[in-house]
Amino acid sequence: MVVLVFGTSHTGKTLLAQKILEKYKFPYLSIDHLKMGLIRSGNTNLTPEDDEKLTEYLWPIVREIIKTAIENNQNLTVEGCYVPFGWAKDFDAKYLENIKAYCLVMTENYIRNNLDDIINHADTIEKRLEASVDVEELIAENKRNLSLCEEGTNCVLIDNEYKVDIIL
């Protein structure tokens, strides 16, 4: 089984992937690690700020990694911002039955009431080069993601408190 964990920055994708690793022993692939490896190795001229272009560049690679894991009956969690909302159209039924997708979304209420915690936990699993958060942009991105959650994607809404866990 492949578990997709995606959403905007600061929603706890890597933290959830780590929980899945500890609970179910599913290794995880951080799309951010793949991104930085390609950028630092000079295999792309894209930069970490090229989010839309990075999704277009990285998703075909990640998609084929997912297919390979399924074909080999391997469990894997794939986490990151660079999963397009139309991801399911890239897989036929034999793959889709082996994929569970979760989009983490924080409500405006949660963001405004817990901004200090969001910032303080930004480095819980991975160290960030920049920990600043544009609150209005974070709210807008989460609202956008909530509106884009579609059939086949479980929207994990983070509202009153941060309690994100999934049962596989």
Backbone as ProteinMPNN parsed JSONL, in Angstrom:
{"seq_chain_A": "MVVLVFGTSHTGKTLLAQKILEKYKFPYLSIDHLKMGLIRSGNTNLTPEDDEKLTEYLWPIVREIIKTAIENNQNLTVEGCYVPFGWAKDFDAKYLENIKAYCLVMTENYIRNNLDDIINHADTIEKRLEASVDVEELIAENKRNLSLCEEGTNCVLIDNEYKVDIIL", "coords_chain_A": {"N_chain_A": [[0.832, -1.181, 0.0], [0.424, 2.253, -0.723], [0.694, 5.327, 0.839], [-0.358, 8.535, 0.451], [0.52, 11.669, 1.603], [-0.32, 14.879, 1.759], [-0.476, 18.475, 1.327], [-0.497, 21.936, 2.286], [2.389, 23.871, 3.266], [3.621, 23.519, 6.614], [1.548, 21.991, 7.732], [2.004, 19.58, 8.927], [2.776, 17.299, 7.52], [5.174, 15.768, 7.291], [5.479, 15.026, 9.928], [3.21, 13.364, 10.25], [3.903, 11.361, 8.409], [6.134, 10.345, 9.725], [4.874, 9.313, 12.007], [3.391, 7.262, 10.802], [5.478, 5.671, 9.911], [6.56, 4.868, 12.403], [4.338, 3.553, 13.581], [3.284, 1.725, 11.651], [5.457, 0.819, 10.276], [6.002, 1.662, 7.683], [8.175, 2.824, 5.326], [9.13, 6.201, 4.41], [8.999, 8.588, 1.753], [10.204, 11.696, 1.325], [9.107, 14.254, -0.594], [10.269, 16.714, -0.633], [12.956, 16.123, -0.06], [13.708, 14.785, -2.386], [13.302, 16.895, -4.194], [15.257, 18.788, -3.274], [17.574, 17.287, -3.661], [17.64, 17.055, -6.465], [17.809, 19.769, -7.162], [20.178, 20.652, -5.819], [22.049, 18.977, -7.005], [22.241, 19.96, -9.491], [20.633, 19.031, -11.496], [18.374, 20.299, -12.32], [17.221, 23.565, -13.156], [15.434, 24.783, -11.588], [14.26, 26.426, -8.587], [13.856, 26.337, -4.95], [11.696, 28.061, -4.616], [10.034, 27.827, -6.781], [7.315, 26.694, -6.808], [4.904, 25.818, -8.355], [6.037, 25.033, -10.814], [7.769, 23.127, -9.836], [6.015, 21.138, -8.946], [4.985, 20.229, -11.404], [7.379, 19.247, -12.458], [8.334, 17.36, -10.562], [6.172, 15.579, -9.98], [5.693, 13.61, -12.111], [7.908, 11.929, -11.72], [7.616, 11.097, -9.035], [5.12, 9.853, -9.251], [5.764, 7.598, -10.802], [7.488, 6.293, -9.065], [5.663, 5.599, -7.093], [4.03, 3.794, -8.539], [5.923, 1.787, -9.026], [6.489, 0.911, -6.414], [3.994, -0.189, -5.724], [3.742, -2.208, -7.68], [5.703, -3.896, -6.787], [4.707, -4.806, -4.443], [5.236, -3.292, -2.14], [5.161, -1.369, 0.799], [4.734, 2.111, 1.288], [5.06, 5.469, 2.284], [4.403, 8.557, 0.898], [5.239, 11.845, 1.108], [4.539, 15.324, 0.915], [4.431, 18.679, -0.48], [4.108, 18.65, -3.182], [2.134, 17.173, -4.557], [-0.253, 16.868, -6.938], [-3.72, 17.954, -7.009], [-5.212, 16.533, -8.838], [-4.194, 13.994, -8.794], [-5.184, 11.308, -8.844], [-6.103, 10.719, -11.407], [-3.913, 9.871, -12.765], [-3.51, 7.214, -12.388], [-4.46, 3.828, -12.971], [-7.16, 1.536, -12.143], [-5.999, -0.739, -10.852], [-3.828, 0.312, -9.535], [-4.943, 2.399, -8.02], [-6.482, 1.072, -6.084], [-4.612, 0.439, -4.255], [-3.716, 2.718, -3.066], [-3.872, 5.171, -0.587], [-4.945, 8.355, 0.128], [-4.276, 11.403, 1.781], [-5.065, 14.647, 2.553], [-3.83, 17.219, 4.384], [-5.326, 19.811, 6.127], [-5.52, 22.958, 7.573], [-7.771, 24.914, 9.47], [-8.803, 28.38, 9.237], [-9.386, 29.389, 11.76], [-7.914, 27.608, 13.397], [-5.289, 28.199, 12.567], [-5.014, 30.952, 13.23], [-5.403, 30.869, 16.014], [-3.338, 29.251, 16.877], [-0.852, 30.005, 15.98], [1.737, 30.488, 17.09], [2.425, 27.903, 18.02], [2.421, 26.538, 15.562], [4.592, 27.755, 14.271], [6.627, 27.175, 16.154], [6.73, 24.39, 15.958], [7.653, 23.911, 13.451], [10.144, 22.851, 12.892], [10.116, 20.276, 13.892], [10.477, 17.622, 12.818], [12.028, 17.877, 10.449], [14.705, 20.095, 9.747], [14.247, 23.452, 8.983], [15.296, 25.915, 6.676], [14.243, 28.429, 6.716], [11.987, 29.722, 8.951], [9.881, 31.444, 8.931], [6.474, 32.534, 8.715], [3.917, 33.451, 6.596], [1.013, 34.532, 7.559], [-1.488, 35.195, 6.343], [-1.141, 34.182, 3.783], [-0.783, 31.463, 4.393], [-3.31, 30.861, 5.436], [-4.89, 31.335, 3.145], [-3.863, 29.397, 1.355], [-4.548, 27.027, 2.683], [-7.361, 27.23, 2.678], [-7.803, 27.094, -0.055], [-6.863, 24.498, -0.582], [-8.717, 23.007, 0.894], [-11.025, 23.475, -0.585], [-10.33, 22.138, -2.868], [-10.116, 19.485, -2.225], [-10.958, 16.293, -3.199], [-12.978, 13.533, -4.408], [-11.662, 10.436, -3.413], [-9.592, 11.472, -2.079], [-8.828, 11.855, 1.218], [-9.735, 14.364, 3.3], [-8.113, 15.755, 5.912], [-9.099, 17.56, 8.405], [-7.864, 20.095, 10.361], [-8.77, 21.612, 13.158], [-9.772, 22.467, 15.96], [-7.795, 21.396, 17.672], [-4.463, 20.048, 17.298], [-4.538, 17.018, 16.282], [-3.602, 14.645, 14.614], [-3.919, 11.638, 13.109], [-3.94, 8.541, 11.447], [-5.706, 5.587, 10.501], [-4.712, 2.681, 9.079]], "CA_chain_A": [[0.0, 0.0, 0.0], [1.09, 3.548, -0.735], [-0.053, 6.384, 1.516], [0.017, 9.886, 0.049], [0.223, 12.689, 2.6], [0.026, 16.149, 1.145], [-1.103, 19.675, 1.857], [0.388, 23.09, 2.233], [3.476, 23.92, 4.224], [3.335, 23.663, 8.048], [0.372, 21.248, 8.184], [2.42, 18.381, 9.655], [2.887, 16.147, 6.616], [6.327, 14.946, 7.655], [5.162, 14.466, 11.239], [2.308, 12.237, 10.029], [4.688, 10.299, 7.77], [6.955, 9.753, 10.787], [3.971, 8.498, 12.827], [3.082, 6.059, 10.026], [6.697, 4.854, 9.988], [6.672, 4.281, 13.741], [3.195, 2.703, 13.892], [3.048, 0.672, 10.659], [6.747, 0.453, 9.684], [6.052, 2.059, 6.277], [9.172, 3.87, 5.078], [8.537, 7.307, 3.676], [9.755, 9.395, 0.811], [9.906, 13.122, 1.403], [9.283, 14.87, -1.908], [11.227, 17.807, -0.429], [14.317, 15.59, -0.183], [13.909, 14.568, -3.815], [13.43, 18.234, -4.771], [16.55, 19.387, -2.948], [18.614, 16.501, -4.32], [17.683, 17.447, -7.875], [18.275, 21.153, -7.25], [21.584, 20.754, -5.4], [22.918, 18.238, -7.928], [22.281, 20.672, -10.762], [19.813, 18.341, -12.491], [17.304, 21.208, -12.713], [17.486, 24.978, -12.886], [14.383, 25.268, -10.706], [14.679, 26.771, -7.241], [12.826, 25.987, -3.977], [10.568, 28.987, -4.688], [9.274, 27.547, -8.004], [6.372, 25.651, -6.397], [4.068, 25.248, -9.422], [6.92, 24.343, -11.764], [8.307, 21.942, -9.155], [4.986, 20.099, -8.984], [5.007, 19.686, -12.767], [8.653, 18.553, -12.661], [8.515, 16.244, -9.635], [5.078, 14.615, -9.922], [5.887, 12.428, -12.964], [8.903, 11.051, -11.092], [6.985, 10.525, -7.842], [4.062, 8.964, -9.743], [6.365, 6.326, -11.24], [7.974, 5.644, -7.841], [4.472, 5.003, -6.48], [3.675, 2.614, -9.336], [6.942, 0.759, -8.797], [6.266, 0.355, -5.068], [2.798, -1.034, -5.778], [4.068, -3.387, -8.494], [6.586, -4.762, -5.997], [4.021, -5.103, -3.184], [5.957, -2.616, -1.067], [4.477, -0.279, 1.486], [5.486, 3.354, 1.212], [4.372, 6.738, 2.473], [4.992, 9.646, 0.119], [4.714, 13.075, 1.694], [5.072, 16.575, 0.422], [3.533, 19.689, -1.054], [4.102, 18.587, -4.638], [1.173, 16.197, -5.061], [-1.357, 17.651, -7.515], [-5.035, 17.486, -6.607], [-5.706, 15.585, -9.835], [-3.273, 12.846, -8.776], [-5.839, 10.017, -9.081], [-6.267, 10.485, -12.843], [-2.667, 9.31, -13.287], [-3.415, 5.804, -12.019], [-5.642, 3.027, -13.283], [-7.807, 0.917, -10.977], [-5.125, -1.664, -10.115], [-2.98, 1.121, -8.657], [-5.78, 3.169, -7.093], [-6.937, 0.25, -4.95], [-3.477, 0.309, -3.346], [-3.294, 4.056, -2.649], [-4.723, 5.963, 0.307], [-4.45, 9.729, 0.066], [-4.725, 12.282, 2.855], [-4.659, 16.042, 2.439], [-3.924, 17.89, 5.681], [-5.801, 21.179, 5.96], [-5.793, 23.687, 8.814], [-8.771, 25.97, 9.332], [-8.353, 29.724, 9.6], [-9.491, 29.449, 13.215], [-6.772, 26.907, 13.975], [-4.059, 28.947, 12.265], [-4.974, 32.201, 14.018], [-5.318, 30.564, 17.445], [-2.195, 28.398, 17.198], [0.275, 30.415, 15.144], [3.005, 30.269, 17.79], [2.703, 26.462, 17.98], [2.752, 26.184, 14.179], [5.968, 28.211, 14.036], [7.534, 26.442, 17.043], [6.84, 22.983, 15.55], [8.083, 23.851, 12.052], [11.379, 22.068, 12.806], [9.992, 19.08, 14.72], [11.049, 16.452, 12.155], [13.076, 18.335, 9.532], [15.15, 21.463, 9.995], [13.937, 24.384, 7.903], [16.226, 27.027, 6.543], [13.501, 29.633, 7.069], [10.81, 29.322, 9.72], [8.867, 32.493, 8.954], [5.184, 32.132, 8.185], [3.009, 34.509, 6.179], [-0.256, 34.026, 8.077], [-2.564, 35.334, 5.357], [-0.856, 33.223, 2.703], [-1.051, 30.134, 4.936], [-4.776, 30.726, 5.5], [-5.398, 31.252, 1.774], [-3.475, 28.105, 0.786], [-5.349, 25.977, 3.312], [-8.726, 27.362, 2.156], [-7.747, 26.583, -1.432], [-6.747, 23.038, -0.527], [-9.988, 22.459, 1.359], [-11.973, 23.518, -1.704], [-9.877, 21.226, -3.917], [-10.193, 18.08, -1.815], [-11.872, 15.614, -4.105], [-13.22, 12.119, -4.156], [-10.417, 9.675, -3.445], [-8.658, 12.109, -1.16], [-9.381, 12.111, 2.546], [-9.338, 15.655, 3.829], [-7.946, 15.719, 7.358], [-9.292, 18.938, 8.819], [-7.262, 20.433, 11.647], [-9.576, 22.761, 13.547], [-9.648, 22.892, 17.359], [-6.492, 20.993, 18.201], [-3.705, 19.259, 16.327], [-4.578, 15.589, 16.603], [-3.648, 14.006, 13.302], [-3.521, 10.237, 13.094], [-4.786, 7.783, 10.526], [-5.726, 4.139, 10.692], [-4.59, 2.026, 7.767]], "C_chain_A": [[0.878, 1.245, 0.0], [0.155, 4.556, -0.085], [0.505, 7.711, 1.027], [-0.401, 10.846, 1.158], [0.653, 14.018, 1.994], [-0.791, 17.275, 1.743], [-0.093, 20.796, 1.805], [1.468, 22.987, 3.317], [2.935, 24.092, 5.647], [2.111, 22.889, 8.545], [0.731, 19.953, 8.904], [2.516, 17.126, 8.797], [4.02, 15.221, 7.025], [6.106, 14.307, 9.018], [4.232, 13.258, 11.1], [3.042, 11.079, 9.367], [5.567, 9.588, 8.797], [6.102, 8.871, 11.687], [3.616, 7.194, 12.118], [4.273, 5.113, 10.028], [6.775, 4.139, 11.329], [5.557, 3.276, 14.03], [3.074, 1.499, 12.954], [4.321, 0.169, 9.983], [6.806, 0.707, 8.177], [7.166, 3.094, 6.126], [8.505, 5.029, 4.347], [9.548, 8.034, 2.822], [9.282, 10.829, 0.979], [10.158, 13.711, 0.023], [10.229, 16.063, -1.797], [12.673, 17.322, -0.55], [14.661, 15.342, -1.645], [14.144, 15.904, -4.517], [14.824, 18.803, -4.523], [17.714, 18.607, -3.565], [18.763, 16.885, -5.78], [18.209, 18.863, -8.046], [19.764, 21.246, -6.929], [22.541, 20.034, -6.345], [23.039, 18.922, -9.278], [21.46, 20.003, -11.856], [18.567, 19.126, -12.896], [17.749, 22.63, -12.405], [16.414, 25.59, -12.001], [14.957, 25.563, -9.323], [13.575, 26.366, -6.263], [11.599, 26.9, -4.011], [9.65, 28.721, -5.893], [8.221, 26.468, -7.775], [5.572, 25.021, -7.535], [4.911, 24.476, -10.423], [7.503, 23.08, -11.137], [7.286, 20.808, -9.134], [4.976, 19.435, -10.353], [6.251, 18.839, -13.014], [8.745, 17.275, -11.818], [7.427, 15.179, -9.723], [5.27, 13.428, -10.867], [6.899, 11.43, -12.387], [8.28, 10.34, -9.894], [5.907, 9.52, -8.24], [4.636, 7.595, -10.118], [6.999, 5.573, -10.061], [6.812, 4.936, -7.145], [4.077, 3.732, -7.221], [4.65, 1.472, -9.09], [6.768, 0.113, -7.435], [5.067, -0.589, -5.073], [3.075, -2.316, -6.55], [4.927, -4.389, -7.731], [5.995, -5.114, -4.639], [4.742, -4.509, -1.981], [5.104, -1.501, -0.482], [5.355, 0.959, 1.447], [4.55, 4.513, 1.528], [5.125, 7.778, 1.666], [4.377, 10.933, 0.654], [5.366, 14.301, 1.082], [4.013, 17.483, -0.163], [3.28, 19.46, -2.537], [3.267, 17.439, -5.196], [0.012, 17.002, -5.638], [-2.705, 17.088, -7.091], [-5.643, 16.526, -7.618], [-4.903, 14.301, -9.88], [-3.937, 11.541, -9.204], [-5.994, 9.699, -10.562], [-5.031, 9.834, -13.468], [-2.509, 7.817, -13.008], [-4.658, 5.059, -12.481], [-6.069, 2.273, -12.026], [-6.872, 0.017, -10.184], [-4.165, -0.923, -9.195], [-3.831, 1.821, -7.593], [-6.242, 2.358, -5.893], [-5.829, 0.05, -3.918], [-2.941, 1.65, -2.862], [-4.342, 4.644, -1.715], [-4.116, 7.359, 0.351], [-5.096, 10.58, 1.154], [-4.174, 13.673, 2.619], [-4.884, 16.699, 3.798], [-4.273, 19.359, 5.45], [-6.087, 21.784, 7.333], [-6.838, 24.76, 8.55], [-8.151, 27.324, 9.696], [-8.349, 29.888, 11.109], [-8.273, 28.79, 13.868], [-5.485, 27.712, 13.772], [-3.953, 30.189, 13.151], [-4.795, 31.926, 15.511], [-4.062, 29.797, 17.84], [-0.938, 28.771, 16.423], [1.622, 30.175, 15.823], [3.392, 28.791, 17.783], [3.106, 26.017, 16.578], [4.201, 26.549, 13.889], [6.95, 27.401, 14.879], [7.725, 24.989, 16.641], [7.302, 22.824, 14.106], [9.311, 22.966, 11.868], [11.298, 20.751, 13.579], [10.676, 17.87, 14.095], [12.208, 16.846, 11.253], [13.431, 19.777, 9.849], [14.859, 22.318, 8.774], [14.969, 25.492, 7.874], [15.56, 28.325, 6.963], [12.22, 29.21, 7.769], [9.73, 30.392, 9.743], [7.595, 32.003, 8.263], [4.399, 33.386, 7.828], [1.608, 34.005, 6.494], [-1.355, 34.078, 7.026], [-2.368, 34.36, 4.197], [-1.15, 31.792, 3.165], [-2.555, 29.871, 5.004], [-5.341, 30.53, 4.094], [-5.073, 29.898, 1.151], [-4.303, 26.968, 1.378], [-6.802, 26.031, 2.844], [-8.801, 26.793, 0.741], [-7.715, 25.058, -1.422], [-8.045, 22.387, -0.064], [-11.0, 22.422, 0.214], [-11.599, 22.531, -2.801], [-9.91, 19.752, -3.512], [-11.293, 17.41, -2.621], [-12.077, 14.17, -3.703], [-11.914, 11.35, -4.315], [-9.361, 10.249, -2.532], [-9.386, 12.363, 0.153], [-8.847, 13.447, 3.03], [-9.291, 15.549, 5.35], [-7.976, 17.164, 7.838], [-8.766, 19.15, 10.24], [-7.929, 21.728, 12.106], [-9.306, 23.203, 14.987], [-8.295, 22.578, 17.97], [-5.786, 20.139, 17.164], [-3.643, 17.822, 16.817], [-4.719, 14.852, 15.283], [-3.082, 12.6, 13.429], [-4.44, 9.54, 12.118], [-4.683, 6.309, 10.862], [-5.7, 3.503, 9.313], [-5.253, 0.651, 7.801]], "O_chain_A": [[1.931, 1.284, 0.636], [-1.028, 4.629, -0.419], [1.697, 7.982, 1.171], [-1.551, 10.83, 1.597], [1.836, 14.249, 1.747], [-1.683, 17.052, 2.561], [1.031, 20.618, 1.335], [1.428, 22.1, 4.17], [1.907, 24.738, 5.85], [1.673, 23.108, 9.675], [-0.155, 19.289, 9.441], [2.354, 16.014, 9.3], [3.832, 14.006, 7.095], [6.505, 13.164, 9.238], [4.442, 12.238, 11.758], [2.821, 9.924, 9.732], [5.726, 8.369, 8.744], [6.543, 7.796, 12.093], [3.548, 6.141, 12.75], [4.106, 3.898, 10.133], [7.029, 2.936, 11.379], [5.807, 2.249, 14.661], [2.797, 0.387, 13.402], [4.28, -0.789, 9.211], [7.567, 0.049, 7.467], [7.097, 4.152, 6.751], [7.447, 4.863, 3.74], [10.744, 8.09, 3.108], [8.104, 11.133, 0.796], [11.282, 13.675, -0.476], [10.919, 16.393, -2.761], [13.522, 18.035, -1.085], [15.766, 15.649, -2.093], [15.059, 16.037, -5.329], [15.492, 19.248, -5.456], [18.724, 19.198, -3.949], [19.879, 17.024, -6.28], [18.973, 19.133, -8.973], [20.526, 21.851, -7.683], [23.701, 20.424, -6.477], [23.844, 18.515, -10.116], [21.578, 20.369, -13.025], [17.788, 18.663, -13.729], [18.555, 22.861, -11.503], [16.469, 26.78, -11.692], [15.996, 25.027, -8.937], [12.46, 26.075, -6.696], [10.554, 26.53, -3.475], [8.592, 29.34, -6.003], [8.221, 25.445, -8.458], [5.564, 23.797, -7.665], [4.534, 23.379, -10.835], [7.708, 22.079, -11.824], [7.652, 19.642, -9.287], [4.96, 18.208, -10.448], [6.181, 17.822, -13.705], [9.183, 16.234, -12.307], [7.716, 13.994, -9.558], [5.021, 12.3, -10.444], [6.746, 10.221, -12.556], [8.403, 9.123, -9.757], [5.795, 8.455, -7.633], [4.056, 6.56, -9.788], [7.038, 4.343, -10.066], [6.958, 3.811, -6.666], [3.817, 2.705, -6.594], [4.241, 0.318, -8.961], [6.886, -1.105, -7.309], [5.124, -1.67, -4.487], [2.682, -3.398, -6.115], [4.881, -5.589, -8.002], [6.689, -5.655, -3.778], [4.846, -5.145, -0.932], [4.413, -0.784, -1.206], [6.577, 0.866, 1.56], [3.398, 4.535, 1.095], [6.35, 7.866, 1.746], [3.157, 11.097, 0.656], [6.558, 14.319, 0.776], [2.853, 17.101, -0.318], [2.335, 20.017, -3.095], [3.643, 16.811, -6.185], [-0.644, 17.743, -4.907], [-2.83, 15.889, -6.84], [-6.535, 15.759, -7.254], [-4.921, 13.59, -10.885], [-3.296, 10.733, -9.876], [-6.015, 8.527, -10.94], [-5.1, 9.307, -14.578], [-1.487, 7.225, -13.354], [-5.771, 5.579, -12.4], [-5.421, 2.361, -10.983], [-6.939, 0.004, -8.955], [-3.734, -1.471, -8.18], [-3.478, 1.833, -6.413], [-6.38, 2.901, -4.797], [-6.085, -0.454, -2.824], [-1.842, 1.72, -2.311], [-5.537, 4.622, -2.006], [-2.918, 7.52, 0.584], [-6.297, 10.487, 1.409], [-2.963, 13.859, 2.498], [-6.008, 16.728, 4.299], [-3.61, 20.057, 4.684], [-6.802, 21.199, 8.147], [-6.794, 25.437, 7.523], [-7.122, 27.398, 10.366], [-7.416, 30.459, 11.674], [-7.675, 29.353, 14.784], [-4.695, 27.881, 14.701], [-2.908, 30.437, 13.753], [-4.104, 32.679, 16.198], [-3.752, 29.702, 19.028], [-0.056, 27.934, 16.234], [2.556, 29.701, 15.177], [4.557, 28.458, 17.566], [4.025, 25.214, 16.419], [4.948, 25.748, 13.327], [7.994, 26.984, 14.378], [8.764, 24.401, 16.942], [7.336, 21.706, 13.593], [9.5, 22.389, 10.797], [12.337, 20.168, 13.89], [11.395, 17.154, 14.792], [13.263, 16.212, 11.29], [12.561, 20.583, 10.179], [15.193, 21.937, 7.652], [15.451, 25.946, 8.911], [16.213, 29.22, 7.5], [11.45, 28.418, 7.226], [8.76, 30.271, 10.49], [7.638, 31.174, 7.355], [4.234, 34.279, 8.659], [1.075, 33.154, 5.782], [-2.079, 33.099, 6.84], [-3.333, 33.784, 3.694], [-1.707, 30.999, 2.406], [-3.015, 28.78, 4.666], [-6.177, 29.653, 3.879], [-5.924, 29.31, 0.484], [-4.712, 26.055, 0.662], [-7.416, 24.985, 2.632], [-9.753, 26.095, 0.392], [-8.452, 24.409, -2.164], [-8.429, 21.334, -0.572], [-11.742, 21.451, 0.065], [-12.458, 22.125, -3.584], [-9.751, 18.872, -4.357], [-12.415, 17.908, -2.706], [-11.438, 13.659, -2.784], [-11.153, 11.593, -5.252], [-8.356, 9.601, -2.242], [-10.433, 13.009, 0.182], [-7.636, 13.631, 3.152], [-10.306, 15.284, 5.994], [-6.998, 17.898, 7.693], [-9.175, 18.472, 11.183], [-7.7, 22.795, 11.537], [-8.662, 24.231, 15.197], [-7.722, 23.392, 18.695], [-6.416, 19.577, 16.268], [-2.812, 17.462, 17.65], [-5.823, 14.48, 14.883], [-1.926, 12.404, 13.805], [-5.604, 9.917, 11.982], [-3.695, 5.852, 11.436], [-6.571, 3.763, 8.482], [-5.257, -0.057, 6.795]]}, "name": "protein", "num_of_chains": 1, "seq": "MVVLVFGTSHTGKTLLAQKILEKYKFPYLSIDHLKMGLIRSGNTNLTPEDDEKLTEYLWPIVREIIKTAIENNQNLTVEGCYVPFGWAKDFDAKYLENIKAYCLVMTENYIRNNLDDIINHADTIEKRLEASVDVEELIAENKRNLSLCEEGTNCVLIDNEYKVDIIL"}
